[in-house]
Amino acid sequence: MKLKPLGDKVVLKQMVEEETTKSGIILAGAAKEKPQQAEVIAVGPGGMVDGKDVKMEVKVGDQVIYSKYAGTEVKLDGEEYIVVKQNDIVAIVEE
């Protein structure tokens, strides 16, 4: 199965989170915070959204930072994804 976002939506897959802190402390499940960095898996077509012309700024494969409480979590074929609006993405990570 494949997710195909509509309008200005973007499908993200969260980056794998660290199990230990830099000082070597192992974090329990409840103490871990979900990372806000993700990889773009799929991008909607943009176009007219709510009466505004939206140009998609991200592309598949980009590493991005998104707003903490943004999006809708979706589980598909055992994988977890987040579907967000493009304006919930605050930055593209460039290396």
N, CA, C and O atoms as a GROMACS GRO file, in nm:
protein
  380
    1MET      N    1   0.084  -0.118   0.000
    1MET     CA    2   0.000   0.000   0.000
    1MET      C    3   0.089   0.124   0.000
    1MET      O    4   0.201   0.122   0.051
    2LYS      N    5   0.038   0.232  -0.057
    2LYS     CA    6   0.116   0.355  -0.069
    2LYS      C    7   0.029   0.473  -0.030
    2LYS      O    8  -0.089   0.478  -0.063
    3LEU      N    9   0.087   0.570   0.042
    3LEU     CA   10   0.016   0.692   0.078
    3LEU      C   11   0.039   0.798  -0.029
    3LEU      O   12   0.154   0.826  -0.065
    4LYS      N   13  -0.068   0.858  -0.078
    4LYS     CA   14  -0.058   0.965  -0.177
    4LYS      C   15  -0.126   1.089  -0.117
    4LYS      O   16  -0.249   1.096  -0.114
    5PRO      N   17  -0.048   1.186  -0.069
    5PRO     CA   18  -0.107   1.303  -0.005
    5PRO      C   19  -0.178   1.394  -0.105
    5PRO      O   20  -0.143   1.398  -0.223
    6LEU      N   21  -0.279   1.464  -0.057
    6LEU     CA   22  -0.356   1.556  -0.140
    6LEU      C   23  -0.320   1.700  -0.106
    6LEU      O   24  -0.272   1.728   0.004
    7GLY      N   25  -0.343   1.791  -0.199
    7GLY     CA   26  -0.322   1.934  -0.175
    7GLY      C   27  -0.183   1.967  -0.127
    7GLY      O   28  -0.084   1.929  -0.190
    8ASP      N   29  -0.176   2.038  -0.014
    8ASP     CA   30  -0.046   2.080   0.040
    8ASP      C   31   0.004   1.988   0.151
    8ASP      O   32   0.082   2.030   0.237
    9LYS      N   33  -0.040   1.863   0.151
    9LYS     CA   34   0.000   1.768   0.255
    9LYS      C   35   0.132   1.699   0.219
    9LYS      O   36   0.165   1.683   0.102
   10VAL      N   37   0.205   1.659   0.323
   10VAL     CA   38   0.334   1.592   0.308
   10VAL      C   39   0.335   1.472   0.403
   10VAL      O   40   0.296   1.485   0.519
   11VAL      N   41   0.381   1.356   0.355
   11VAL     CA   42   0.393   1.236   0.439
   11VAL      C   43   0.537   1.229   0.488
   11VAL      O   44   0.631   1.233   0.409
   12LEU      N   45   0.553   1.217   0.621
   12LEU     CA   46   0.686   1.212   0.684
   12LEU      C   47   0.705   1.080   0.757
   12LEU      O   48   0.609   1.021   0.807
   13LYS      N   49   0.829   1.036   0.764
   13LYS     CA   50   0.867   0.921   0.847
   13LYS      C   51   0.969   0.971   0.946
   13LYS      O   52   1.074   1.022   0.907
   14GLN      N   53   0.939   0.958   1.076
   14GLN     CA   54   1.028   1.008   1.179
   14GLN      C   55   1.163   0.938   1.174
   14GLN      O   56   1.174   0.820   1.142
   15MET      N   57   1.266   1.015   1.207
   15MET     CA   58   1.401   0.960   1.215
   15MET      C   59   1.407   0.868   1.337
   15MET      O   60   1.332   0.889   1.433
   16VAL      N   61   1.494   0.770   1.336
   16VAL     CA   62   1.509   0.677   1.448
   16VAL      C   63   1.564   0.753   1.567
   16VAL      O   64   1.664   0.824   1.556
   17GLU      N   65   1.497   0.738   1.680
   17GLU     CA   66   1.540   0.812   1.798
   17GLU      C   67   1.648   0.738   1.876
   17GLU      O   68   1.659   0.615   1.869
   18GLU      N   69   1.727   0.813   1.948
   18GLU     CA   70   1.834   0.756   2.030
   18GLU      C   71   1.775   0.686   2.152
   18GLU      O   72   1.677   0.734   2.209
   19GLU      N   73   1.834   0.576   2.190
   19GLU     CA   74   1.790   0.504   2.309
   19GLU      C   75   1.864   0.550   2.434
   19GLU      O   76   1.817   0.528   2.545
   20THR      N   77   1.982   0.613   2.417
   20THR     CA   78   2.060   0.662   2.530
   20THR      C   79   2.096   0.808   2.509
   20THR      O   80   2.103   0.855   2.396
   21THR      N   81   2.118   0.879   2.618
   21THR     CA   82   2.159   1.018   2.609
   21THR      C   83   2.308   1.023   2.577
   21THR      O   84   2.376   0.920   2.580
   22LYS      N   85   2.359   1.143   2.546
   22LYS     CA   86   2.502   1.157   2.516
   22LYS      C   87   2.589   1.116   2.633
   22LYS      O   88   2.701   1.070   2.614
   23SER      N   89   2.537   1.133   2.756
   23SER     CA   90   2.615   1.095   2.874
   23SER      C   91   2.602   0.947   2.908
   23SER      O   92   2.658   0.901   3.008
   24GLY      N   93   2.526   0.871   2.825
   24GLY     CA   94   2.517   0.727   2.845
   24GLY      C   95   2.397   0.681   2.925
   24GLY      O   96   2.387   0.562   2.956
   25ILE      N   97   2.307   0.770   2.960
   25ILE     CA   98   2.188   0.733   3.037
   25ILE      C   99   2.085   0.672   2.942
   25ILE      O  100   2.052   0.731   2.839
   26ILE      N  101   2.034   0.554   2.976
   26ILE     CA  102   1.933   0.487   2.894
   26ILE      C  103   1.797   0.542   2.934
   26ILE      O  104   1.762   0.547   3.052
   27LEU      N  105   1.720   0.582   2.834
   27LEU     CA  106   1.589   0.642   2.860
   27LEU      C  107   1.479   0.537   2.857
   27LEU      O  108   1.476   0.451   2.769
   28ALA      N  109   1.389   0.544   2.954
   28ALA     CA  110   1.273   0.456   2.956
   28ALA      C  111   1.175   0.503   2.850
   28ALA      O  112   1.181   0.618   2.807
   29GLY      N  113   1.085   0.416   2.806
   29GLY     CA  114   0.991   0.448   2.699
   29GLY      C  115   0.914   0.577   2.722
   29GLY      O  116   0.899   0.657   2.630
   30ALA      N  117   0.863   0.598   2.844
   30ALA     CA  118   0.783   0.717   2.872
   30ALA      C  119   0.867   0.844   2.876
   30ALA      O  120   0.815   0.953   2.852
   31ALA      N  121   0.995   0.832   2.905
   31ALA     CA  122   1.082   0.949   2.917
   31ALA      C  123   1.130   0.999   2.782
   31ALA      O  124   1.176   1.112   2.770
   32LYS      N  125   1.121   0.914   2.682
   32LYS     CA  126   1.169   0.952   2.549
   32LYS      C  127   1.074   1.050   2.483
   32LYS      O  128   0.952   1.035   2.492
   33GLU      N  129   1.131   1.148   2.417
   33GLU     CA  130   1.051   1.244   2.342
   33GLU      C  131   1.067   1.212   2.195
   33GLU      O  132   1.178   1.183   2.149
   34LYS      N  133   0.957   1.216   2.121
   34LYS     CA  134   0.966   1.186   1.978
   34LYS      C  135   1.048   1.293   1.909
   34LYS      O  136   1.034   1.412   1.939
   35PRO      N  137   1.134   1.253   1.818
   35PRO     CA  138   1.214   1.353   1.747
   35PRO      C  139   1.126   1.434   1.653
   35PRO      O  140   1.022   1.386   1.606
   36GLN      N  141   1.167   1.557   1.627
   36GLN     CA  142   1.091   1.642   1.536
   36GLN      C  143   1.158   1.646   1.400
   36GLN      O  144   1.124   1.730   1.316
   37GLN      N  145   1.252   1.556   1.377
   37GLN     CA  146   1.318   1.548   1.248
   37GLN      C  147   1.264   1.426   1.176
   37GLN      O  148   1.246   1.319   1.235
   38ALA      N  149   1.238   1.443   1.045
   38ALA     CA  150   1.177   1.335   0.969
   38ALA      C  151   1.223   1.342   0.824
   38ALA      O  152   1.276   1.442   0.777
   39GLU      N  153   1.200   1.231   0.754
   39GLU     CA  154   1.230   1.224   0.611
   39GLU      C  155   1.099   1.235   0.534
   39GLU      O  156   0.998   1.176   0.572
   40VAL      N  157   1.101   1.312   0.425
   40VAL     CA  158   0.982   1.327   0.341
   40VAL      C  159   0.967   1.201   0.256
   40VAL      O  160   1.058   1.164   0.182
   41ILE      N  161   0.852   1.135   0.267
   41ILE     CA  162   0.823   1.011   0.196
   41ILE      C  163   0.739   1.038   0.071
   41ILE      O  164   0.758   0.975  -0.032
   42ALA      N  165   0.645   1.133   0.081
   42ALA     CA  166   0.558   1.168  -0.032
   42ALA      C  167   0.513   1.312  -0.018
   42ALA      O  168   0.501   1.364   0.093
   43VAL      N  169   0.488   1.378  -0.132
   43VAL     CA  170   0.450   1.519  -0.134
   43VAL      C  171   0.325   1.535  -0.221
   43VAL      O  172   0.317   1.480  -0.330
   44GLY      N  173   0.228   1.611  -0.170
   44GLY     CA  174   0.108   1.640  -0.246
   44GLY      C  175   0.139   1.732  -0.364
   44GLY      O  176   0.250   1.784  -0.374
   45PRO      N  177   0.042   1.751  -0.452
   45PRO     CA  178   0.065   1.830  -0.573
   45PRO      C  179   0.067   1.981  -0.552
   45PRO      O  180   0.109   2.054  -0.642
   46GLY      N  181   0.022   2.028  -0.437
   46GLY     CA  182   0.013   2.173  -0.417
   46GLY      C  183  -0.105   2.227  -0.495
   46GLY      O  184  -0.213   2.167  -0.493
   47GLY      N  185  -0.086   2.341  -0.564
   47GLY     CA  186  -0.196   2.400  -0.641
   47GLY      C  187  -0.283   2.488  -0.555
   47GLY      O  188  -0.235   2.546  -0.458
   48MET      N  189  -0.410   2.500  -0.590
   48MET     CA  190  -0.503   2.585  -0.515
   48MET      C  191  -0.550   2.513  -0.389
   48MET      O  192  -0.615   2.410  -0.396
   49VAL      N  193  -0.515   2.569  -0.273
   49VAL     CA  194  -0.557   2.513  -0.145
   49VAL      C  195  -0.620   2.628  -0.065
   49VAL      O  196  -0.553   2.727  -0.037
   50ASP      N  197  -0.746   2.614  -0.029
   50ASP     CA  198  -0.821   2.717   0.044
   50ASP      C  199  -0.812   2.853  -0.025
   50ASP      O  200  -0.798   2.955   0.042
   51GLY      N  201  -0.820   2.855  -0.157
   51GLY     CA  202  -0.820   2.978  -0.233
   51GLY      C  203  -0.684   3.042  -0.253
   51GLY      O  204  -0.674   3.153  -0.307
   52LYS      N  205  -0.578   2.974  -0.211
   52LYS     CA  206  -0.442   3.026  -0.227
   52LYS      C  207  -0.361   2.931  -0.313
   52LYS      O  208  -0.377   2.809  -0.304
   53ASP      N  209  -0.274   2.987  -0.396
   53ASP     CA  210  -0.187   2.903  -0.479
   53ASP      C  211  -0.068   2.858  -0.394
   53ASP      O  212   0.009   2.941  -0.347
   54VAL      N  213  -0.053   2.727  -0.374
   54VAL     CA  214   0.052   2.671  -0.290
   54VAL      C  215   0.156   2.603  -0.378
   54VAL      O  216   0.125   2.512  -0.454
   55LYS      N  217   0.282   2.648  -0.366
   55LYS     CA  218   0.394   2.585  -0.435
   55LYS      C  219   0.465   2.496  -0.334
   55LYS      O  220   0.501   2.541  -0.225
   56MET      N  221   0.484   2.370  -0.369
   56MET     CA  222   0.549   2.277  -0.276
   56MET      C  223   0.699   2.303  -0.274
   56MET      O  224   0.765   2.302  -0.378
   57GLU      N  225   0.752   2.326  -0.154
   57GLU     CA  226   0.892   2.362  -0.134
   57GLU      C  227   0.979   2.240  -0.099
   57GLU      O  228   1.101   2.246  -0.112
   58VAL      N  229   0.917   2.130  -0.055
   58VAL     CA  230   0.992   2.011  -0.016
   58VAL      C  231   0.976   1.903  -0.122
   58VAL      O  232   0.882   1.906  -0.202
   59LYS      N  233   1.068   1.808  -0.122
   59LYS     CA  234   1.061   1.697  -0.217
   59LYS      C  235   1.091   1.567  -0.145
   59LYS      O  236   1.146   1.568  -0.034
   60VAL      N  237   1.057   1.456  -0.206
   60VAL     CA  238   1.082   1.324  -0.148
   60VAL      C  239   1.231   1.309  -0.120
   60VAL      O  240   1.315   1.340  -0.205
   61GLY      N  241   1.263   1.260   0.000
   61GLY     CA  242   1.402   1.239   0.038
   61GLY      C  243   1.459   1.350   0.124
   61GLY      O  244   1.562   1.331   0.188
   62ASP      N  245   1.394   1.468   0.128
   62ASP     CA  246   1.442   1.578   0.212
   62ASP      C  247   1.433   1.539   0.359
   62ASP      O  248   1.341   1.469   0.401
   63GLN      N  249   1.531   1.584   0.438
   63GLN     CA  250   1.526   1.572   0.583
   63GLN      C  251   1.470   1.705   0.634
   63GLN      O  252   1.523   1.810   0.600
   64VAL      N  253   1.365   1.701   0.716
   64VAL     CA  254   1.299   1.823   0.760
   64VAL      C  255   1.277   1.824   0.911
   64VAL      O  256   1.281   1.721   0.978
   65ILE      N  257   1.255   1.945   0.963
   65ILE     CA  258   1.213   1.965   1.102
   65ILE      C  259   1.069   2.014   1.095
   65ILE      O  260   1.038   2.105   1.017
   66TYR      N  261   0.981   1.956   1.176
   66TYR     CA  262   0.840   1.995   1.173
   66TYR      C  263   0.794   2.037   1.312
   66TYR      O  264   0.857   2.003   1.412
   67SER      N  265   0.683   2.110   1.316
   67SER     CA  266   0.626   2.159   1.442
   67SER      C  267   0.593   2.043   1.535
   67SER      O  268   0.550   1.936   1.491
   68LYS      N  269   0.614   2.065   1.663
   68LYS     CA  270   0.602   1.959   1.763
   68LYS      C  271   0.467   1.886   1.765
   68LYS      O  272   0.463   1.764   1.773
   69TYR      N  273   0.359   1.959   1.757
   69TYR     CA  274   0.227   1.896   1.768
   69TYR      C  275   0.153   1.891   1.636
   69TYR      O  276   0.030   1.886   1.633
   70ALA      N  277   0.226   1.894   1.527
   70ALA     CA  278   0.166   1.899   1.393
   70ALA      C  279   0.127   1.761   1.343
   70ALA      O  280   0.184   1.660   1.383
   71GLY      N  281   0.029   1.759   1.256
   71GLY     CA  282   0.000   1.642   1.176
   71GLY      C  283  -0.088   1.536   1.238
   71GLY      O  284  -0.135   1.546   1.351
   72THR      N  285  -0.108   1.434   1.156
   72THR     CA  286  -0.189   1.318   1.192
   72THR      C  287  -0.102   1.195   1.181
   72THR      O  288  -0.043   1.169   1.076
   73GLU      N  289  -0.095   1.117   1.288
   73GLU     CA  290  -0.015   0.995   1.286
   73GLU      C  291  -0.095   0.885   1.219
   73GLU      O  292  -0.214   0.866   1.247
   74VAL      N  293  -0.028   0.811   1.129
   74VAL     CA  294  -0.092   0.704   1.052
   74VAL      C  295  -0.003   0.580   1.060
   74VAL      O  296   0.119   0.590   1.045
   75LYS      N  297  -0.065   0.463   1.083
   75LYS     CA  298   0.010   0.339   1.081
   75LYS      C  299  -0.036   0.259   0.960
   75LYS      O  300  -0.156   0.233   0.945
   76LEU      N  301   0.058   0.221   0.873
   76LEU     CA  302   0.024   0.150   0.749
   76LEU      C  303   0.128   0.042   0.725
   76LEU      O  304   0.248   0.070   0.721
   77ASP      N  305   0.084  -0.080   0.709
   77ASP     CA  306   0.174  -0.195   0.686
   77ASP      C  307   0.283  -0.204   0.792
   77ASP      O  308   0.398  -0.236   0.761
   78GLY      N  309   0.248  -0.177   0.918
   78GLY     CA  310   0.343  -0.188   1.028
   78GLY      C  311   0.438  -0.070   1.041
   78GLY      O  312   0.521  -0.070   1.132
   79GLU      N  313   0.430   0.028   0.955
   79GLU     CA  314   0.516   0.147   0.960
   79GLU      C  315   0.433   0.265   1.009
   79GLU      O  316   0.314   0.276   0.979
   80GLU      N  317   0.498   0.355   1.084
   80GLU     CA  318   0.429   0.475   1.132
   80GLU      C  319   0.472   0.596   1.050
   80GLU      O  320   0.590   0.616   1.024
   81TYR      N  321   0.373   0.676   1.011
   81TYR     CA  322   0.397   0.796   0.931
   81TYR      C  323   0.324   0.913   0.996
   81TYR      O  324   0.235   0.894   1.079
   82ILE      N  325   0.361   1.034   0.957
   82ILE     CA  326   0.292   1.154   1.000
   82ILE      C  327   0.255   1.232   0.874
   82ILE      O  328   0.340   1.255   0.788
   83VAL      N  329   0.128   1.271   0.865
   83VAL     CA  330   0.083   1.352   0.752
   83VAL      C  331   0.066   1.495   0.803
   83VAL      O  332  -0.015   1.519   0.893
   84VAL      N  333   0.141   1.589   0.747
   84VAL     CA  334   0.137   1.729   0.790
   84VAL      C  335   0.109   1.820   0.672
   84VAL      O  336   0.128   1.782   0.556
   85LYS      N  337   0.064   1.941   0.701
   85LYS     CA  338   0.055   2.044   0.598
   85LYS      C  339   0.196   2.096   0.576
   85LYS      O  340   0.279   2.095   0.667
   86GLN      N  341   0.224   2.143   0.455
   86GLN     CA  342   0.358   2.193   0.426
   86GLN      C  343   0.396   2.307   0.522
   86GLN      O  344   0.513   2.319   0.559
   87ASN      N  345   0.301   2.392   0.561
   87ASN     CA  346   0.338   2.503   0.649
   87ASN      C  347   0.369   2.460   0.793
   87ASN      O  348   0.411   2.542   0.874
   88ASP      N  349   0.348   2.330   0.826
   88ASP     CA  350   0.390   2.277   0.956
   88ASP      C  351   0.538   2.236   0.955
   88ASP      O  352   0.595   2.207   1.060
   89ILE      N  353   0.598   2.234   0.837
   89ILE     CA  354   0.741   2.206   0.825
   89ILE      C  355   0.815   2.338   0.841
   89ILE      O  356   0.791   2.433   0.767
   90VAL      N  357   0.904   2.343   0.939
   90VAL     CA  358   0.971   2.470   0.971
   90VAL      C  359   1.108   2.485   0.906
   90VAL      O  360   1.158   2.597   0.893
   91ALA      N  361   1.171   2.374   0.864
   91ALA     CA  362   1.303   2.384   0.803
   91ALA      C  363   1.338   2.257   0.728
   91ALA      O  364   1.289   2.148   0.758
   92ILE      N  365   1.426   2.273   0.628
   92ILE     CA  366   1.486   2.161   0.558
   92ILE      C  367   1.628   2.148   0.610
   92ILE      O  368   1.700   2.247   0.616
   93VAL      N  369   1.668   2.028   0.649
   93VAL     CA  370   1.803   2.006   0.702
   93VAL      C  371   1.896   1.981   0.583
   93VAL      O  372   1.877   1.886   0.508
   94GLU      N  373   1.995   2.065   0.568
   94GLU     CA  374   2.093   2.048   0.460
   94GLU      C  375   2.226   2.006   0.519
   94GLU      O  376   2.268   2.056   0.624
   95GLU      N  377   2.292   1.915   0.451
   95GLU     CA  378   2.422   1.867   0.502
   95GLU      C  379   2.534   1.923   0.420
   95GLU      O  380   2.651   1.894   0.447
   0.00000   0.00000   0.00000
